[in-house]
Structure formats: C-alpha cells, structure tokens
Amino acid sequence: MSIFETVKSKMLSRSVEAKERKVGVEIESFYYRDKDFLRIPVNSANQYSASSLLNDISKEATENKERYSYSLEPGGQLEWASSPQISLWDIDLEYKKHLASQKILCKKNNINVGHFSVEPIAPPQDITLINSKKYHLMNSMFKKTGSLGPWMMRNTTSLQLNIDHLDEEDANHMAYIADAIQPLASILFSNAPFKEAVPVGLQNLRWKIWNDTDKSRCRTLFDHNIKNPKNLIDKYTEWLLLRKAIFIENPAGTFRGFDGTLKEMITTNEGEHLIDSAFRQIFTHVRFKTVLEVRSCDRQKKGNEIIPAAFLAALLTTEITRGNLLEEIMTWTNEDRLRLSNSAHTVDFSSSGPKNKSIGYWLEYLCQLSLDGLDERAKIFNIKNERPLLELKLQNIISRGTETTQVQNDFKNSRQSLKSFIRENYLDLYSD
C-alpha cells in the first residue's frame, strides 16, 4: 500500500453507522492568580502551575473513572476533552462534572478562570512557553511562517468539535460544508473583545491570529485550493503529505526537529504514530484525523461553552438539513468564498458575503437552519432535543451582536478599569 493510501485509510478507519455517529467537544480555558490577575505559570515551580493543575485534575478524573480527559496547551491553557457521545446533553453533563472538579482545585489554590478566546491583557512575551520540545519546535517554525504565531500558541483558546464520519462520501461532504461555513461560525461565536488591555473594535481577533500563523498549514481548505466536495479527502491527503514537517515523534513520545515533508517524515518508520503525528501538524480550520475536527469557534463565556458544538452538529450530522445547506453552498462561486473569508476578519454584520448578501443575512440563514437541524437530530438519534442549548443564544447574537461587541459595549458603559471589569463580570472567582 502506498503512503497516500495508508494515510487516507487511516483517516477513514473509524467510519460508523448513521445512528451511531458520535461527536466530541474540546474546550480550552485560561487560568489566573487571584492576587494579581496574572496567568498562572505554565511549568512546575515554587507556586501552583498549569502543570500542577493538569496533574491534579487528571488524577481526579481517573480516580472517578470519568471518560473525559485533559491536556495542556503551549501557554498553559488547560484543554478539557469530552468522551465521544451521540447526544450533546451527555457532553454537557460531563462538562458540568469537570466544572465541579475545577472549582475545588481552583478554590484551594486561589485561581480564577477566564472566558475569553484571546488573552485580554498580557502580550505573548509575558507568557512562558510550556517546557516541551514539541512546542518549542512549533514556536521556532511559526516565527518564520507568520507574525502572530506567538499569540496563537500562548494567548488563544477555542472550542473544537470532533465528528464521526459514515464513509468517504460523507466525510467529503461534511468537510466541504464545514470549511465553507467556518468564516460565518467564527463571526457568530467571536469572543475576543480585548487585546493588550485595549478594546479591539470590530476585529475578529482569533480568526485574524490564525490567519497569520502559518499560511502553508492553517486557514481554510479553500485557501489551499480544495474547493469541491468531489474527491475532497484525496486532495486533502495529497496536500497534507507535501506540507513541511515541524517535528518527528519517537514511539516513546519524545520529539526532535525534522527537515523534510510530512510524507518523508512518515516514511522514516512504519509506526502508525507518525501518521497520527502528521495529522497534528496541520492546523486548518477543518482537518482530518480519524474523525473530522472543526476548529474555528472561539471559546465561549461561562454557561455558553457547548453552544458552538450544538450549532455545528446540527448542520453537519443531519441528512435533510445538511443536504439543504450543501445545495446552497454549491451555488457559491470562488469569488463568494473569498469575499466571505475576507469579511471574517471583522464582526461587522453589514459586511458582504456570498451573492453580495450581508453577513447578517447569512448568519440568520444558518441560525434558523441549525435549529431545524437540532429538531432533525432528535428524530435521527432518538434523543432529547438539543435546541434549548442553542436557541436563546442565537437570538441574542442576531439581535445584539457578537459577544466581542457586547462585552466591549458593557465595558464602555461600566466606567470601570479593564481589570476590575473583567474580574467582576468575566471570571470564575473561585478564590476566597
């Protein structure tokens, strides 16, 4: 079997039956010292660190036999990952268990939790990088490939949705649709109102940061000339194999630099771990692993964390709803797609989208379609309707603007200092 066939086969190795399709959610968070509103140190030191938090909360999850898991992002952001579930209600329940464990540990160690997708005050140079060869290699690479890699690694948090595919055609269609709507999803769930203690205005900041991290392996599939659902996974595989490798991972989990393509990296060893490692060196808004991962949504404020997952699942895991959306997207021209990607740099609903209709028009279209999709999911999977997870939030955004805009307006009207405003309104204050 050729390298191409091996990698493609790996991507499709976990196909499931339609009624068994599961989703998984990953949510990242910032953590702050209560005494001075500084991010907790990343690595173990004389004070409680992100590494300490990871160890403690992972141990508790294991002892309680929870199926969800944790990992640490390069700037000390803790990532919670749900187990795969059919119903988002079950993921919501897992997340609430995580919050209960988090509360105990944060209260004990005088830590507060932030709910923005971009660090609102500290610049990346003030955030220590995690002590990991892998992340140091990524940091070195991104210094060469763009101007905002340090911001991405240290100062961003997201929500990511993982979705099972049914077969190759299903994977192709799902990836194509997800890629086309990522600019709109990024606007809809934008939650980055401040940068270096200054309001960002209409900037869609996290989208902007990822856009200037590494043009060769980030952005949309459309940006890499993958523009049609036909044979999409073939084109994606070919494109992936030609990307420059950042690192090579040894079976023991250690890393070193590698000067060559991902194809050349994979061929150095027959181990499947190198294929998995190659998947993790691609950062497009939509990417394949053994499931489809959708990555463009900002981390949401407390109480809204699961909302983007419900929106995306409604549009991507249904038959009728997804079919209607696919039919519409297939009418968009390349110029429409390019215009949409450019408009995603701001959260201005009046900006132009496909067919010269406004971003606001397309957001309303997708919001209604997603609610229809949740009704359809309830029937497909015989589950409690997930619409209550989403409906009120969508109404709020359409009527009042994105979280990015709303928070800035609230701050302006508060007449508080930024630190005081964030502390009172947008942190989980767990400390005594």
C-alpha angles and dihedrals in degrees: 000000000000123000088251092053092045094052094044091048090052091053091053097039096104102051114151140192116274097252090047096056109132134190133207130202130211120195126186127202141188121231126208137192109245096219098061109005092245121142111261112256114270101222130048112279140141090303135050109287140187088259089055091050091050092052095046098045093043090051091052092049090051093048090051090047092237116169096216121090145201139225137172126245120216097265095046096270109152114226120206115199122195124218114255110276138173094218125052088213088069090050090049089053091051090050092053089053088052091051091053092053091044092052093056094049095043093048091049093051101037095248130147128201125230126214105203128106093221124042103257102208119012120073117226093256088067092056118082115225117239114264096253129122090216093058094042089055090049090048091053092048095049092051085066100040103049146348102251104050093109089055092050095050100042107022111038136081129186149176116241127192123207117199132189117233126218099212141326095288091049090049091050094050095043093050093046094051093043091051093049094052098041094097090053094045089049091054095043093053099033109147108167108106100157140042123185089349094305127110110250097214111208096343116129089216106184091048088051092050094052090045090062101039102084119340092195096061107016135060125057128327086241088062087059094052094260095133108147135056092228109102089347096151090050091054091045092052092049091049094047094053091056095053117109112255119240097196144346119234122218119218089252090061099255123131140216135172121273125201104207145054125302087252090056090045093053093049092059090077137016093224117122089222089078092057090050088048091052090053089055092054092065118082106180116144086253119033140165126238115148083304131033113266121203110198115169103092121104122236105265132225120269112295094022100068097113096043100094089049091056091049094051096040090053092055099039109035099050132084108213097032094045091045091054091049092048091051090054096045092050087065092058114103126221087257089055091052093047092048090051093051091050092048090054090073087080136038092227108136090199093062117112123264135172117334087013090283117138126265087241090058092052093045091054089047093052094042093056091043091051091053089051087050093054089053088052093047090055089059097040096050099027091235137136108281110265093205093107088063091063118016103082093044092053091050090051094051095046092049101037106023132248125325087252090061097039094052092050090051091049090050093050091051094045096066087210130130111265094247092050092047094050093044093053099040113022109033132081099235103208099155123096 
